[in-house]
Amino acid sequence: MIISFDLDDTLYNEYSFIKSGFKAVSKYLFQKYSIPQKESYSFLEKRFTRFGRKQILDEVLKNFNIYSKKNVLMCLSVYRKHKPKIKLYPEANQCLKRFKDFPIYIVTDGNKLVQKNKIKALGLHKRVKGYILTSEYGLKNSKPSPYCFLKICKKEKSKPENLVYIGDNPKKDFVGLKPLGMKTIRVMKSQYKDIKKSKTIKLAWAQKISGIVTLILVNAGYFESSVSPAVFGTALIVLGAMSNYLRQVTRKPLDEK
């Protein structure tokens, strides 16, 4: 069995990276223009809460009367190149420890420099067999394209149905994988947690974890973890069940090449 993960909001809280980036920008504005860090950071945080990231750097510069396209690009560079202060979800760390003997990969969209910095800051480069930055293969091969996942299967000399992908965005993380027989686990922990699956889902299995009833749903080979916060506790159980299932189907060890 090959285990693959999304990065943002699956293995760690992406908002922690955003706040880390805001702090780096605020520090730069203080060093360059003597703007109090607390004031610029407070503006960025409140602006993000209300409007998201759209033109947020433009707005903070306009607010302090130092706007220019050059300054926007400089702040963007500071944001992207900073060394983020972020950490794994405890459940993610547990899951990585539990399945350290399996080939583990990360597949992530986004700016390649930013994503590399995140992976390094989280120490994931030392804990996974490999990571794929989809931006290195062109927009057409980013998620939901299965291109990068098929590259993993080819490298591992394994069939697609032996790959499990854990992610949080049902709009793109799983769309291209299920038709190929790849197994998916949805983490209900991000801005996408309230998105409902439209197709009829059959209840296949239920397990109580730490007082939380966790439902494992199966629909044509599609696995979905639907209860938070015991997300990775759920993943452990699903992967364990899936491991047994695949062993019965293939009748050989999952780690056999």
N, C-alpha and C positions, 0 to 999 in steps of 0.2 A: 504493500500500500504506500502511495506517495501522498504526503500531506502538504498542502499549499495554503498560504494565507494572503489575504489582503493586508494592507498596512494601516492606513488611517482609519481610526475609529473601530478597528478590529483588534489590533494588538496594543494600541495605546489610544489615549484621548487626544484627538487632533486639536481640540481647542487649547490644550496645553502648549502645543507648538505655536499656535497663533499668538498666544499671550507672550511666549518667549520671544517671538519675532517683534512684537510691539515694544517690548522692553529694550531690545537691541536698537530699534529705530529711535526710541525716546532717548537712549544714551547718546546716540549719534547727534541728535538735534541739540542736546545739551552741550556736547563738546564743540559743535560747530557754531551754534547760534545762542548758546546760553539760555535755552528754553528749559525751564524746570521739568525734570523728568516726570514727576508726578502729574503735572498738568497735561503734558502731551500724551502720556500713557492713559490717563483717565479719559481724555478725548477719544483716543483710538478704541478703547474698550467700550465706551458708551455708544460710539458710532457703529461699531461692529454689532453690538447687541440689537440695535434698531434697524440697521440697513445691510448688514453683512459686509463682505470685503470689497464690494464694488466701489472703485475710485476712492478708497479710504485714505490712501496716502496723499492723493490730491487734496482731499478735504482737510486733513490735519495741517498741511502746509498752508492752505488758504486761511485756515483759522488763525495761524500765527504770522500771517502776512509775509511769508517767504516762498510763495508758490512760484515754481518755474518747472518746465519739463525736465530740465537737467536735474533739479532737486528731487523730482519724483523718481527718476531713474536711479539716482544715488540711493534714495531710501529703499527702493525695491531691491537694489543690489545688497544693501545691508541686511534686509529681511531674509533674502534667499541664502546669503553666504554665512549667516551667523551660526554659531554652534549651539543648537537648541538644548534647553534644559527640560528634558522630557523623560518619562519612565513608562515601562510596560504596565498594563493592567495586571494586578496580582494573579487573576485567573489565567491570563495569557502566559505568564511566566510559569505557572503550574502546568499548563498544557504543553509548553515547550519542553519542560523537564520530563513529563510523563512519556512523550513520544520522541525523545532524543535519539532513539535507536532506529527510527524510520527516516527516510530521506525527506527533509523539510525544505520547502522553497517559499519565497515571497514573490508575489506578482503585484506590482503597483503602477498605477498611472501617475501623472504629474511631472513637474519639472525634475529632470534627472539629478541636478545638483542638490536640490532641496531634499529629494527622496533619499539620496545617498547619505546626506548629513543626518537625516532622521535615523536611518538604519544603523549608522555608526554610533550615534548618540545613545541608542537603545541597546547597543552591544549585540545586535542581531547578526552582524557579519561574522561573528565568532560562533554563532549557535545554529546557523542553518547551512544546508549544503550549497545553496545558491539563491540569488535573488535576480529577478528580471524587472528592469525598468522599461515599461512598454514604449515610452517615448523614444527609446533608442531604435525602435523598429518601425517608426512612422505612425501617424494618427490612425490609419486604417487597421493597424494591428493592435491598437489599444483595446481595453475591454469595452464592449462585450465580445470582441473577436476571440476565438479560441486559439489563435496563432501561437501565443507565448506558452500556453498550457500544453499544446501539442509538441512544442520544442522540449518541454520538460519530459514528456512521455518518451520522446525519441531518445533523449539523453539517458533516461533510466531503462530504456528498452522494455517499456511496459505498455499495456493497453490502456486506453483512455478510461475505461471503467474502473481501473485501479487507482485513479486519482481522486482525491477529496479536496475541495476548495472551501475555505471558510472566509466569509466576507459579510459586509453589512448592507450593501446597496442592491436591493432586488431589481432595480431598473437596469443594471448593467453587469453586476458581478456574476450572475448565474445564467443569463439569457443564452449565451453561446455555448455553454458547457453541457447542459442537460441533454440536448439532442444527440450529443456524442457519447452519452452514457456516464459522464463524469458525475460524481456524487458531490452535493453541496450542502453546507451548513450555514444558515443565516444567523448572524449575531444581531440581536435586538437591542442595540446599545447606542445608536447614533440618531441623527436627524431623520433617518429613514425608518426608525423603529415602528412608527404608526402606520406605515404603508401596508395595506392588506393584500393578500394574495387573492386574485379574482377567481381562479379556477377552484372547483370543488376539491377539497382535500379530505382524504380519508384518515381517520384517527387510527394509527397503527399500534401505538405503544404509549404508555404513560408511566412516569417514574417520579417519586417525590424526593426532592433534594432540599435539605435544610428547611423544611417546612413549606417549600414552594412547589406547587404541582407543575412539573415540566412536561410539556407535550412534545413528543417526537412525531412529526407528521411525515407520511410517505405518500408520494404521488408519482407514479411511473418512475421510480428510482430517485426521486427528489427528496432529500432530507432537509427539514427545516427546524431549527431550534427557535421556539416562539415565546420563551419567557425570560425576562430579565429580573434580577441581576446575575443569576447563576448560569451565565452564558457558557463559560468554558467548562464549568462542571458538567453542564449538559453536553458540551462537545466531547468531553472525555467518555461519557456513556455512549453517545452516538458512535464515536469512532471505535469503541470497544465492540459494540454490537455489529457495526459494519465490518470490522475485522473478522469476526466470527462468521458473518454471512459470506464474505468473500472467500474465506477458507473453505467453506462448504461448497461453494460454487466452483472454485478453481481446483479444490482438492490438493493444494500444494501451499507451502509457506508463502506468505505475502511478500516477504523480502527476497524471495528467490528470483533471480534475474532471468 
